[in-house]
Amino acid sequence: MRPFSIAVLIVGLAVSIGVVVSFGAKEIATAFLRLGAGGFVLLCLAHAPVVSVMGLAWRFCLPKWSAVRAPGIIAARMLRDAGSEVLPLSELGGYVIGARAAVLAGATSLEAAASMLLDLTTEAVAQIAFVALGLAALYQIHPDAPLLRPIAVVIAVLIAIVAFAALFAERSVRFVAPARAAIRRWFVLFGDTERAFTIMGTIIRQRGAVAAATALHVVGWLGVAAEGWLALRLLGAPIPYPSAVALESLLYAARSIGFFAPNAVGVQEGTYALLAPLFGLNVTEALALSLVKRARDIVIGAPTLLLWQRVEATRLLRRR
């Protein structure tokens, strides 16, 4: 837990509390309670298909010979998300935990490390597509929205970077070197770095598998928007699905930009407060949605981490 992360978390908490107090803590709590226990359980269950799709995308980022089966990698994805959401101050957070879970599911440590990087890459590419879809939806809703032009420029730049990386990265040593050094530091945690690079190269050459992983991640992001759409309906603040796509895509774009903030504390609440009026929402309703998401992540994530610890303890006792 580095001092910078702790300081950013404190600032984020201050921003979140300030936003909640400014727009009325009582009103936000009332909107939150409107969901009810049944609605909250439904939202938790609705998260299962999204995690399953994301887990299957990760499976396509593993080598064809890997012994990992779909249920195991879906569980690993769930644990990875739990580590990121419930343990936001841990170094590398859910990524190391997720890689460990992939090993428990049958992958070697190097397969887990290499596939993790590729899965994160395909997910990032899919997120760009998701934000582009959200931008198109926002244009249909508010063609004069001031956010449209700057976001469009950022998306264009990101698409250009991705295209350049795909077409010319292998030919440009100068371009690859910094990324290779960062990747090497990740692989050192798992053993033979050169072997890990070899495995990653083999997986990358599975073009169809990488494309399938990216497509599944796009479906997963659309599922995230569906979760937001459902949550708002249950909160008594329904919006059309295209509006939910625009809202959630812009939220996660902001979360990506504010990646240094543990669990996007402050970033998520501030973004929802800023975007709510664009989609006909009261800020209190948008902040209630943020609280619902955080509560869901804890309710799902905490037991998942505890179950993982039990599995690890059982394995350790058996070795003795």
HUMO-V84830 format. One record per run of one state. SS is the DSSP state (alpha for helix, beta for strand, coil for the rest). FROM is the first residue (numbers start at 0). TO is the last residue. If there is no record, write none. Layout:
# HUMO-V84830
SS/FROM/TO ; SS/FROM/TO
This chain:
# HUMO-V84830
coil/0/1 ; alpha/2/22 ; coil/23/23 ; alpha/24/32 ; coil/33/34 ; alpha/35/59 ; coil/60/68 ; alpha/69/85 ; coil/86/91 ; alpha/92/103 ; coil/104/107 ; alpha/108/140 ; coil/141/145 ; alpha/146/170 ; coil/171/171 ; alpha/172/187 ; coil/188/191 ; alpha/192/203 ; coil/204/205 ; alpha/206/233 ; coil/234/239 ; alpha/240/256 ; coil/257/260 ; alpha/261/263 ; coil/264/265 ; alpha/266/278 ; coil/279/281 ; alpha/282/318 ; coil/319/319
